[in-house]
Amino acid sequence: MKKLLLLALCALPAQAVENQAMHCQRADAVRIIEVVYPQGTALPCEVHYTKDGQTSVLWRASNEAGYCEQKAADFTQRQRDWGWQCVATAAAATPSEDTP
């Protein structure tokens, strides 16, 4: 019975996950903290940080659900502690979601 349940769960399609972004601003300076789901599913995930037009990946996860979201939330709070005003914004689509 357990094997059948496991097989049934594995056969279910993965839930599509949309990228999450925070727009942080202080005076004219802007920072973007984004949780990106390259495959459109909760894992793998990456936390992207854009500063002065340059984007870098701060964290990645392949096995731990919620890791990227927590890292992004912690980093956003750090930005706020440094005086930045941060608000949630619509995130860019993953490459697989782009229309041709």
N, C-alpha and C positions, 0 to 999 in steps of 0.2 A: 504494500500500500504506500509506504514512504517513497519508494522508487517512482511509482506512478505520479505522486504529487510533485516530486522534484522534476520529473520530465515535463509535466504540465506547466509548471512555473517557468521552466527554461524555454518552453515553446511560446510563451506570451511575448508579444512585441514590447521592446523597451519604450518607456515613456519618453517622449520628446521633451527636451529641456531647452529653454531659451537662455541666452547669455544675460548676465546681470551687470549693470554698470552704475558707478557712482561718479558724479561730476563734482569735483572739489575746486573751489575758487577762493583766492585771497588777492584783493586788488585786481590787477589785470592778469595775474598768473592762474593757470588752469592745470589741474591734474585729473586724470581719469584712472579709476581703479575698476577693472572689469573681470568678472569670472566668465571664462570662455569654455564652452563645451565643444571641442573640435569635431566630435562624432554626433552631436545632438543628443547625447545621453548624459546622465549624471557623472559617469566616469568613462574615460579620463576627463580631467578638468585642468585648467590653468588659471592663474591670477596674473593678468596683464596690468602694467602700470605705465601710463603715458605721461611724460613730462617733457616740456619744450619740444613737442612733436616727435619725440623718440619713445618707442614702446619697448619694454623689456618684460620678460616673464620672471616673476618673483617666486612663485611656487607652482608645483605640479602635483597631481595625485592620480594614481591608477587604481588603487585598492581601497581607499578610505573615503566613503561617502561623507559629504559635509566638510571635508578638510579645506577645500578651496574657499568655500563660502565663509567658514570661520576665519581663515587667514585674511580674506578680503575685509570682513567686518572689523577685525582687530586693527588692520592697517588703516581703515577709514576712521576708526575712533582715534587712532594716533594722529591722523591729519587734523581732525577736529581739535584735539588737545593742543596742536601747534597753531591754532587760529584759523584754520581753513573752514569754509562753509561748504558742506557736502550734501548733495541731494541725489536721489535715485533718478536715473534717466533711462530712456530706451537704449538698449545695447544694439550694436551692429550684428547682423546675421552671420552665422558661421558660413564658411565657403560652401558647404553642401546645401545650404538654404538659398543661396543666390540663384536667381533665375538666369538662364543663358542669354 
